Amino acid sequence: MDINILRSIVTVVAFAAFIGIVLWAYSDRRKEAFDQAARLPFEEEDEGVGYGERK
């Protein structure tokens, strides 16, 4: 087996994995979970130190 054939196989497998991840991320089944995760920082209460306050 030539090294160039092996490189070509690895490239095709990596590209197929990339396409699979993109399809998974943009699928309609995942939209609700991603939207919920995007709102998460805004739903938590502020626990940090405010402006001008010290610990």
N, CA, C and O atoms as CSV, one atom per row, in Angstrom:
chain,resi,resn,atom,element,x,y,z
A,1,MET,N,N,0.851,-1.180,0.000
A,1,MET,CA,C,0.000,0.000,0.000
A,1,MET,C,C,0.893,1.239,0.000
A,1,MET,O,O,1.794,1.374,0.828
A,2,ASP,N,N,0.634,2.104,-0.909
A,2,ASP,CA,C,1.398,3.331,-1.048
A,2,ASP,C,C,0.947,4.346,0.004
A,2,ASP,O,O,-0.216,4.349,0.408
A,3,ILE,N,N,1.864,5.204,0.446
A,3,ILE,CA,C,1.544,6.208,1.464
A,3,ILE,C,C,0.499,7.193,0.964
A,3,ILE,O,O,-0.298,7.697,1.755
A,4,ASN,N,N,0.488,7.475,-0.330
A,4,ASN,CA,C,-0.491,8.407,-0.889
A,4,ASN,C,C,-1.906,7.831,-0.864
A,4,ASN,O,O,-2.871,8.576,-0.689
A,5,ILE,N,N,-2.037,6.543,-1.034
A,5,ILE,CA,C,-3.348,5.890,-0.930
A,5,ILE,C,C,-3.843,5.977,0.507
A,5,ILE,O,O,-5.017,6.258,0.749
A,6,LEU,N,N,-2.957,5.738,1.450
A,6,LEU,CA,C,-3.325,5.838,2.859
A,6,LEU,C,C,-3.739,7.265,3.216
A,6,LEU,O,O,-4.711,7.464,3.945
A,7,ARG,N,N,-3.025,8.236,2.719
A,7,ARG,CA,C,-3.382,9.642,2.953
A,7,ARG,C,C,-4.744,9.974,2.352
A,7,ARG,O,O,-5.536,10.700,2.952
A,8,SER,N,N,-5.008,9.442,1.174
A,8,SER,CA,C,-6.306,9.673,0.530
A,8,SER,C,C,-7.439,9.056,1.333
A,8,SER,O,O,-8.496,9.668,1.482
A,9,ILE,N,N,-7.234,7.865,1.848
A,9,ILE,CA,C,-8.249,7.202,2.658
A,9,ILE,C,C,-8.516,7.988,3.937
A,9,ILE,O,O,-9.671,8.177,4.320
A,10,VAL,N,N,-7.469,8.440,4.591
A,10,VAL,CA,C,-7.628,9.227,5.813
A,10,VAL,C,C,-8.356,10.540,5.518
A,10,VAL,O,O,-9.192,10.974,6.311
A,11,THR,N,N,-8.052,11.165,4.404
A,11,THR,CA,C,-8.728,12.404,4.025
A,11,THR,C,C,-10.214,12.175,3.787
A,11,THR,O,O,-11.037,12.970,4.242
A,12,VAL,N,N,-10.569,11.119,3.093
A,12,VAL,CA,C,-11.968,10.819,2.813
A,12,VAL,C,C,-12.718,10.492,4.107
A,12,VAL,O,O,-13.858,10.921,4.281
A,13,VAL,N,N,-12.103,9.750,4.999
A,13,VAL,CA,C,-12.740,9.404,6.276
A,13,VAL,C,C,-12.929,10.659,7.132
A,13,VAL,O,O,-13.978,10.831,7.753
A,14,ALA,N,N,-11.935,11.522,7.167
A,14,ALA,CA,C,-12.056,12.762,7.946
A,14,ALA,C,C,-13.138,13.664,7.360
A,14,ALA,O,O,-13.890,14.284,8.111
A,15,PHE,N,N,-13.232,13.749,6.041
A,15,PHE,CA,C,-14.263,14.561,5.405
A,15,PHE,C,C,-15.653,13.992,5.692
A,15,PHE,O,O,-16.592,14.748,5.938
A,16,ALA,N,N,-15.787,12.673,5.662
A,16,ALA,CA,C,-17.073,12.044,5.965
A,16,ALA,C,C,-17.470,12.299,7.416
A,16,ALA,O,O,-18.645,12.529,7.702
A,17,ALA,N,N,-16.501,12.261,8.340
A,17,ALA,CA,C,-16.791,12.562,9.736
A,17,ALA,C,C,-17.219,14.018,9.892
A,17,ALA,O,O,-18.144,14.310,10.651
A,18,PHE,N,N,-16.571,14.917,9.196
A,18,PHE,CA,C,-16.938,16.332,9.235
A,18,PHE,C,C,-18.362,16.539,8.742
A,18,PHE,O,O,-19.140,17.246,9.382
A,19,ILE,N,N,-18.706,15.943,7.633
A,19,ILE,CA,C,-20.064,16.070,7.091
A,19,ILE,C,C,-21.075,15.479,8.062
A,19,ILE,O,O,-22.157,16.039,8.237
A,20,GLY,N,N,-20.746,14.365,8.693
A,20,GLY,CA,C,-21.641,13.763,9.678
A,20,GLY,C,C,-21.879,14.672,10.870
A,20,GLY,O,O,-23.008,14.777,11.349
A,21,ILE,N,N,-20.843,15.327,11.351
A,21,ILE,CA,C,-20.979,16.250,12.482
A,21,ILE,C,C,-21.817,17.461,12.093
A,21,ILE,O,O,-22.652,17.918,12.874
A,22,VAL,N,N,-21.598,17.980,10.896
A,22,VAL,CA,C,-22.383,19.129,10.429
A,22,VAL,C,C,-23.858,18.753,10.307
A,22,VAL,O,O,-24.723,19.522,10.726
A,23,LEU,N,N,-24.155,17.603,9.749
A,23,LEU,CA,C,-25.544,17.163,9.628
A,23,LEU,C,C,-26.176,16.962,11.002
A,23,LEU,O,O,-27.339,17.311,11.202
A,24,TRP,N,N,-25.434,16.409,11.937
A,24,TRP,CA,C,-25.944,16.208,13.300
A,24,TRP,C,C,-26.226,17.547,13.970
A,24,TRP,O,O,-27.263,17.711,14.613
A,25,ALA,N,N,-25.320,18.498,13.826
A,25,ALA,CA,C,-25.466,19.789,14.501
A,25,ALA,C,C,-26.629,20.596,13.938
A,25,ALA,O,O,-27.287,21.323,14.684
A,26,TYR,N,N,-26.894,20.487,12.655
A,26,TYR,CA,C,-27.952,21.275,12.031
A,26,TYR,C,C,-29.251,20.497,11.866
A,26,TYR,O,O,-30.165,20.981,11.197
A,27,SER,N,N,-29.364,19.314,12.450
A,27,SER,CA,C,-30.601,18.555,12.315
A,27,SER,C,C,-31.699,19.181,13.171
A,27,SER,O,O,-31.426,19.803,14.197
A,28,ASP,N,N,-32.922,19.009,12.740
A,28,ASP,CA,C,-34.059,19.577,13.458
A,28,ASP,C,C,-34.262,18.924,14.823
A,28,ASP,O,O,-34.809,19.552,15.729
A,29,ARG,N,N,-33.838,17.694,14.979
A,29,ARG,CA,C,-33.992,17.019,16.271
A,29,ARG,C,C,-33.140,17.652,17.360
A,29,ARG,O,O,-33.498,17.567,18.535
A,30,ARG,N,N,-32.034,18.277,17.015
A,30,ARG,CA,C,-31.123,18.859,17.995
A,30,ARG,C,C,-31.412,20.345,18.254
A,30,ARG,O,O,-30.851,20.926,19.183
A,31,LYS,N,N,-32.273,20.959,17.449
A,31,LYS,CA,C,-32.511,22.399,17.542
A,31,LYS,C,C,-33.010,22.810,18.918
A,31,LYS,O,O,-32.520,23.793,19.474
A,32,GLU,N,N,-33.965,22.093,19.478
A,32,GLU,CA,C,-34.515,22.467,20.783
A,32,GLU,C,C,-33.455,22.378,21.881
A,32,GLU,O,O,-33.387,23.252,22.745
A,33,ALA,N,N,-32.641,21.346,21.855
A,33,ALA,CA,C,-31.593,21.193,22.869
A,33,ALA,C,C,-30.547,22.298,22.746
A,33,ALA,O,O,-30.076,22.821,23.756
A,34,PHE,N,N,-30.186,22.654,21.525
A,34,PHE,CA,C,-29.200,23.718,21.330
A,34,PHE,C,C,-29.773,25.081,21.712
A,34,PHE,O,O,-29.059,25.918,22.264
A,35,ASP,N,N,-31.056,25.313,21.422
A,35,ASP,CA,C,-31.691,26.569,21.824
A,35,ASP,C,C,-31.756,26.688,23.346
A,35,ASP,O,O,-31.529,27.764,23.899
A,36,GLN,N,N,-32.061,25.597,24.008
A,36,GLN,CA,C,-32.095,25.597,25.474
A,36,GLN,C,C,-30.701,25.863,26.045
A,36,GLN,O,O,-30.566,26.611,27.013
A,37,ALA,N,N,-29.687,25.274,25.471
A,37,ALA,CA,C,-28.316,25.499,25.934
A,37,ALA,C,C,-27.878,26.935,25.675
A,37,ALA,O,O,-27.101,27.490,26.452
A,38,ALA,N,N,-28.362,27.541,24.601
A,38,ALA,CA,C,-28.002,28.921,24.295
A,38,ALA,C,C,-28.638,29.902,25.273
A,38,ALA,O,O,-28.063,30.957,25.545
A,39,ARG,N,N,-29.820,29.572,25.809
A,39,ARG,CA,C,-30.495,30.446,26.769
A,39,ARG,C,C,-29.993,30.248,28.193
A,39,ARG,O,O,-30.306,31.059,29.065
A,40,LEU,N,N,-29.242,29.217,28.449
A,40,LEU,CA,C,-28.818,28.865,29.799
A,40,LEU,C,C,-28.095,29.988,30.545
A,40,LEU,O,O,-28.401,30.187,31.721
A,41,PRO,N,N,-27.171,30.728,29.961
A,41,PRO,CA,C,-26.496,31.795,30.713
A,41,PRO,C,C,-27.443,32.904,31.161
A,41,PRO,O,O,-27.179,33.570,32.162
A,42,PHE,N,N,-28.534,33.110,30.443
A,42,PHE,CA,C,-29.465,34.179,30.777
A,42,PHE,C,C,-30.482,33.760,31.832
A,42,PHE,O,O,-31.131,34.613,32.438
A,43,GLU,N,N,-30.626,32.460,32.056
A,43,GLU,CA,C,-31.601,31.965,33.014
A,43,GLU,C,C,-31.026,31.812,34.418
A,43,GLU,O,O,-31.782,31.698,35.383
A,44,GLU,N,N,-29.714,31.809,34.546
A,44,GLU,CA,C,-29.094,31.652,35.859
A,44,GLU,C,C,-29.088,32.978,36.606
A,44,GLU,O,O,-29.021,34.046,35.996
A,45,GLU,N,N,-29.159,32.901,37.925
A,45,GLU,CA,C,-29.111,34.113,38.731
A,45,GLU,C,C,-27.666,34.572,38.874
A,45,GLU,O,O,-26.735,33.768,38.830
A,46,ASP,N,N,-27.499,35.892,39.047
A,46,ASP,CA,C,-26.165,36.440,39.238
A,46,ASP,C,C,-25.667,36.095,40.634
A,46,ASP,O,O,-26.300,36.436,41.633
A,47,GLU,N,N,-24.545,35.427,40.691
A,47,GLU,CA,C,-23.957,35.061,41.972
A,47,GLU,C,C,-22.629,35.765,42.190
A,47,GLU,O,O,-22.036,35.656,43.264
A,48,GLY,N,N,-22.166,36.475,41.198
A,48,GLY,CA,C,-20.867,37.125,41.276
A,48,GLY,C,C,-20.945,38.474,42.000
A,48,GLY,O,O,-22.009,38.904,42.444
A,49,VAL,N,N,-19.822,39.100,42.100
A,49,VAL,CA,C,-19.730,40.406,42.727
A,49,VAL,C,C,-20.156,41.456,41.715
A,49,VAL,O,O,-19.717,41.438,40.565
A,50,GLY,N,N,-21.010,42.367,42.150
A,50,GLY,CA,C,-21.506,43.411,41.255
A,50,GLY,C,C,-20.491,44.529,41.115
A,50,GLY,O,O,-19.409,44.491,41.701
A,51,TYR,N,N,-20.864,45.523,40.325
A,51,TYR,CA,C,-19.996,46.662,40.054
A,51,TYR,C,C,-19.798,47.469,41.338
A,51,TYR,O,O,-20.773,47.858,41.980
A,52,GLY,N,N,-18.569,47.716,41.706
A,52,GLY,CA,C,-18.260,48.526,42.868
A,52,GLY,C,C,-18.290,47.761,44.180
A,52,GLY,O,O,-18.003,48.348,45.224
A,53,GLU,N,N,-18.619,46.499,44.171
A,53,GLU,CA,C,-18.666,45.704,45.398
A,53,GLU,C,C,-17.377,44.900,45.528
A,53,GLU,O,O,-16.733,44.563,44.534
A,54,ARG,N,N,-17.025,44.608,46.740
A,54,ARG,CA,C,-15.845,43.762,46.990
A,54,ARG,C,C,-16.226,42.603,47.854
A,54,ARG,O,O,-17.186,42.665,48.622
A,55,LYS,N,N,-15.475,41.555,47.726
A,55,LYS,CA,C,-15.703,40.364,48.550
A,55,LYS,C,C,-15.159,40.549,49.930
A,55,LYS,O,O,-15.262,39.646,50.761
